[in-house]
């Protein structure tokens, strides 16, 4: 390629969109160090901070998602969309990219619509096992669609699909040989069983409530617990758990060394976001998924079912978690045969080089 490769990457809104976007950008830079990359996000969302921290330039569009709680707040949405498409066209004309990449999130739609109208090739990265409305509509003009799950031809044209997996942060899933270091960090007994409960960076109210109610039962079964509860919940939980927190329970607002938390765990309880599932597949530990009910089109349940149907994970519904979750965890921690089966099956779904596969597709489109 004689001229410098130029790529716009659009999307954001949550860490589940931003981290894969940055991983793809890093992979492009590894393959072509002199390439020029520009991000487009939504004003006021976390990508406006996270992307510059990763070393990339970002422009924000004045766009929002559909508000399912208040219809009134959606009245300005069509006007914001039209304004964002106009601005996206200006960005594309000024930057003159060879390829545009959409990873989902508010800003992805306007930029890919503008790219389609201006005849710039674009690639969609669909992270979930059930495609969102925007990506389904944008698929018609997409050159390639990178997906993480089998069977996505029920949403997209088969000839455009590449099964790439979801990019993950390499340092987070690098757990080989770290079990003893991890147990030392958390002050745990190497011989005892360890449960990791993570609700993501924000925490998950359902998971926190289940642990609050079931912690005494877990301790009675001699189970050590790493409990990542989220910054919002941390102080309240710490006060409520006075007297219950000891060397066997590590309550943390967030985990700086997620790799060591994964390395220490014999069993993981988590939500079922696409990024989380991508990490869990590479880590290869048995897990119980509790899909969040607060996501569009119930994506997380569909993501979780894609694993459950392959015998790669257990599922507990959010509405049944308070009644079942802790007992399921104790039962699974006592069943070595099932642990081994779940571990083997989830590892089969791992795609460790997803970022590089997607980056290669971007380069092919540019050529």
Buried (B, 14 or more C-beta within 10 A) or exposed (E): EEEEBBBBBBBBBBBBBBBBBBBBBBBBBEBBEEBBBBBBBBBEBBBBEBBEEBEBEBBBBBBBBEEEEEEEEBEEBEEBBEBBBEBBBEBBEEBEBBBBBBBBBBBBBBBBBBBBEEEBBBBBBBBBBBBBEBBEEBBEBBBBBBBBBEEBEEBBEEEBBBBBBBBBBBEBBBBEEBBEBBBEBBEBEEEEBBBBBBBBBBBBBBBBBBBBEBBEEBBEEEBBBBBBBBEEBBEEBEEEBEEEBEEBBBBBBBBEBBBBBBBBBBBBBBBBBBBBBBBBBBBBBBBBBBBBEEBBEEBBBBBBBBBBEEBBBBBBBBEEBBEBBBEBBBEBBEEEEBBEBBBEBBBEBBBBBBBBBBBBBBBBBBE
